[in-house]
Amino acid sequence: NQLKMASAIQRENVVRKKDGSLCIPETQRQDGSWRKERKVKEGYIPPDEVPAYKTRGQIEKETIASLPPPGMTSTIEYIAPKPTTKSKSQKKAEKRKEKKRLAKEKESALDSQVDLLTETTLKLQVASKKKNEEKTESDPSTAEQQVELDSEKDKLKKTRTLRKKLKQIRELESKIASGALPNPEPEQLVKISKKDELISELALLGVDYDD
């Protein structure tokens, strides 16, 4: 058994030469001198390098000691964080914020439609004006039609300007009401005071104002 154990153990610093023999190569000491090469007998292990014999009970005891305590696993389990629950006030604030966002998007889309419609109308009027100018000399009634077109064009431009001013006033009122603008400037207050006047001008043009 000792011979089998010795043959299974590989000694440190032992090399096999080309002729098949084993040896410990020469090494240099700290003082600079060299140790001679030493031959090693095949299968021979010095007693101080042979591991101590352990009984089966000792091996089982060491194996049990290396295991984690009962109830614990050797791997770390991942515990997912619990989802945070929002309070009622947080939910209400989010709903108000979403409502404002949707209203703003709706208003922006409506303004874009109005601008597009106004621009299209103006383009049609310009094209119609050019055609009417060509017919003015042959048909006297085209001059009256041209006056009507110019009047309608001025009406659309004025309507667009009034709507833009009322939109600015509506945004100022919203900021003041929400507290985002606690101390408005005098010029802003003057602008807000002209709201009724602008609405009246729209009514004279035959346009309703939707607040």
VMD Tcl script that draws the C-alpha trace (Angstrom):
set ca {
  {0.00 0.00 0.00}
  {2.79 2.39 0.82}
  {4.38 1.71 -2.56}
  {1.08 2.34 -4.38}
  {0.58 5.58 -2.47}
  {4.14 6.64 -3.22}
  {3.70 5.94 -6.95}
  {0.50 8.00 -7.00}
  {2.20 11.02 -5.44}
  {4.15 13.35 -7.68}
  {7.14 14.94 -6.02}
  {7.84 18.64 -6.44}
  {10.93 19.84 -8.37}
  {11.53 16.36 -9.79}
  {12.03 16.13 -13.57}
  {12.50 13.22 -15.94}
  {15.59 13.34 -18.13}
  {15.84 12.22 -21.75}
  {17.23 8.84 -20.71}
  {14.15 8.25 -18.55}
  {15.82 8.71 -15.16}
  {14.50 11.09 -12.50}
  {16.48 13.86 -10.87}
  {16.26 17.13 -8.97}
  {18.03 19.75 -11.15}
  {20.83 21.83 -9.69}
  {19.68 25.00 -7.91}
  {21.42 28.17 -6.82}
  {21.73 29.08 -3.16}
  {21.25 32.57 -1.76}
  {25.01 33.03 -1.45}
  {25.45 32.35 -5.18}
  {26.78 28.80 -4.93}
  {25.09 25.91 -6.71}
  {23.60 22.68 -5.39}
  {24.53 19.63 -7.44}
  {22.00 17.64 -9.39}
  {20.61 14.73 -7.37}
  {19.31 11.49 -8.78}
  {15.94 10.28 -7.56}
  {14.92 6.66 -7.34}
  {11.78 5.73 -9.29}
  {8.76 5.62 -6.97}
  {10.67 6.78 -3.91}
  {8.98 9.46 -1.74}
  {10.76 10.83 1.32}
  {8.84 10.20 4.54}
  {8.35 13.93 5.21}
  {6.55 14.36 1.83}
  {4.17 11.42 2.26}
  {0.75 12.70 3.36}
  {-0.47 11.45 6.70}
  {-2.86 8.52 6.60}
  {-6.49 9.41 7.35}
  {-9.16 7.00 8.37}
  {-12.57 6.92 6.73}
  {-14.09 8.53 9.81}
  {-11.64 11.44 9.68}
  {-12.38 12.04 6.00}
  {-16.15 12.01 6.63}
  {-15.73 14.37 9.58}
  {-13.75 16.88 7.49}
  {-16.33 16.63 4.68}
  {-19.23 17.35 7.07}
  {-17.36 20.28 8.61}
  {-16.97 21.91 5.17}
  {-20.74 21.78 4.49}
  {-22.99 24.79 5.35}
  {-25.21 24.62 8.47}
  {-28.61 22.90 8.16}
  {-31.26 25.11 6.57}
  {-28.74 27.19 4.63}
  {-27.84 26.80 0.98}
  {-24.43 27.35 -0.48}
  {-25.83 29.71 -3.15}
  {-27.19 33.20 -2.46}
  {-30.87 33.47 -3.30}
  {-32.04 36.61 -5.11}
  {-34.90 38.37 -3.35}
  {-36.82 40.60 -5.70}
  {-37.71 44.03 -4.25}
  {-41.34 44.50 -3.35}
  {-43.22 46.90 -5.64}
  {-43.85 50.24 -3.98}
  {-47.49 51.16 -3.52}
  {-48.50 54.71 -4.32}
  {-50.61 56.77 -1.97}
  {-53.99 58.22 -2.93}
  {-52.55 61.73 -3.19}
  {-49.82 60.49 -5.57}
  {-52.39 58.72 -7.74}
  {-54.59 61.84 -7.88}
  {-51.59 64.01 -8.77}
  {-50.66 61.64 -11.59}
  {-54.24 61.68 -12.92}
  {-54.30 65.50 -12.88}
  {-50.95 65.62 -14.65}
  {-52.14 63.16 -17.31}
  {-55.37 65.12 -17.78}
  {-53.44 68.36 -18.31}
  {-51.10 66.65 -20.76}
  {-54.00 65.30 -22.83}
  {-55.74 68.70 -22.81}
  {-52.56 70.40 -23.97}
  {-52.09 67.88 -26.78}
  {-55.71 68.35 -27.85}
  {-55.33 72.12 -27.84}
  {-52.08 71.92 -29.80}
  {-53.69 69.63 -32.39}
  {-56.67 72.03 -32.74}
  {-54.35 75.01 -33.24}
  {-52.40 73.09 -35.87}
  {-55.63 72.30 -37.72}
  {-56.70 75.96 -37.60}
  {-53.29 77.08 -38.88}
  {-53.37 74.52 -41.68}
  {-56.89 75.50 -42.68}
  {-55.97 79.18 -42.67}
  {-52.86 78.59 -44.74}
  {-54.77 76.47 -47.26}
  {-57.50 79.09 -47.55}
  {-54.96 81.84 -48.13}
  {-53.25 79.81 -50.86}
  {-56.58 79.25 -52.61}
  {-57.36 82.92 -52.33}
  {-54.02 83.90 -53.84}
  {-54.57 81.49 -56.74}
  {-58.08 82.82 -57.24}
  {-56.81 86.40 -57.09}
  {-54.36 85.75 -59.92}
  {-57.12 84.30 -62.10}
  {-59.41 87.23 -61.33}
  {-56.69 89.74 -62.23}
  {-56.47 88.16 -65.66}
  {-60.23 88.58 -66.16}
  {-60.53 92.11 -64.76}
  {-60.15 93.85 -68.12}
  {-62.73 91.66 -69.88}
  {-65.25 91.40 -67.02}
  {-65.96 94.47 -64.80}
  {-67.62 92.28 -62.12}
  {-64.29 90.70 -61.25}
  {-63.22 93.89 -59.49}
  {-66.08 93.50 -57.00}
  {-65.19 89.84 -56.47}
  {-61.59 90.82 -55.81}
  {-62.71 93.25 -53.10}
  {-64.69 90.48 -51.43}
  {-61.71 88.12 -51.53}
  {-59.41 90.73 -50.02}
  {-61.93 91.34 -47.26}
  {-62.18 87.62 -46.50}
  {-58.40 87.37 -46.46}
  {-58.15 90.20 -43.93}
  {-60.83 88.53 -41.82}
  {-58.88 85.24 -41.67}
  {-55.66 87.02 -40.75}
  {-57.37 88.96 -37.97}
  {-59.10 85.83 -36.67}
  {-55.78 84.04 -36.49}
  {-54.17 86.95 -34.61}
  {-57.04 87.18 -32.11}
  {-56.97 83.43 -31.45}
  {-53.22 83.56 -30.82}
  {-53.61 86.39 -28.27}
  {-56.46 84.58 -26.50}
  {-54.35 81.43 -26.32}
  {-51.55 83.38 -24.60}
  {-54.06 84.83 -22.12}
  {-55.44 81.34 -21.40}
  {-51.92 80.05 -20.66}
  {-51.24 82.97 -18.30}
  {-54.51 82.35 -16.43}
  {-53.67 78.66 -16.09}
  {-50.20 79.43 -14.65}
  {-51.65 81.93 -12.16}
  {-54.37 79.48 -11.06}
  {-51.89 76.60 -10.56}
  {-49.43 78.77 -8.60}
  {-46.73 78.50 -11.25}
  {-46.91 82.29 -11.72}
  {-47.69 83.78 -8.27}
  {-46.54 87.31 -9.14}
  {-47.45 88.19 -12.74}
  {-45.86 91.22 -14.39}
  {-47.96 94.38 -14.97}
  {-47.76 93.79 -18.74}
  {-49.19 90.31 -18.25}
  {-52.08 91.65 -16.20}
  {-52.83 94.23 -18.89}
  {-52.87 91.46 -21.50}
  {-55.33 89.41 -19.39}
  {-57.60 92.44 -18.94}
  {-58.10 92.64 -22.72}
  {-59.62 89.15 -22.93}
  {-63.25 90.33 -23.18}
  {-62.31 92.91 -25.80}
  {-60.63 90.26 -27.96}
  {-63.63 87.94 -27.62}
  {-65.91 90.78 -28.74}
  {-63.74 91.37 -31.81}
  {-64.00 87.69 -32.69}
  {-67.78 87.87 -32.36}
  {-67.89 90.84 -34.76}
  {-66.03 88.69 -37.27}
  {-68.65 85.98 -36.83}
  {-66.30 83.59 -35.01}
  {-67.21 81.88 -31.71}
  {-64.60 81.63 -28.95}
  {-64.21 78.28 -27.19}
  {-62.52 78.75 -23.79}
}
mol new
graphics top color blue
foreach p $ca { graphics top sphere $p radius 0.5 }
foreach p [lrange $ca 0 end-1] q [lrange $ca 1 end] { graphics top cylinder $p $q radius 0.2 }
display resetview
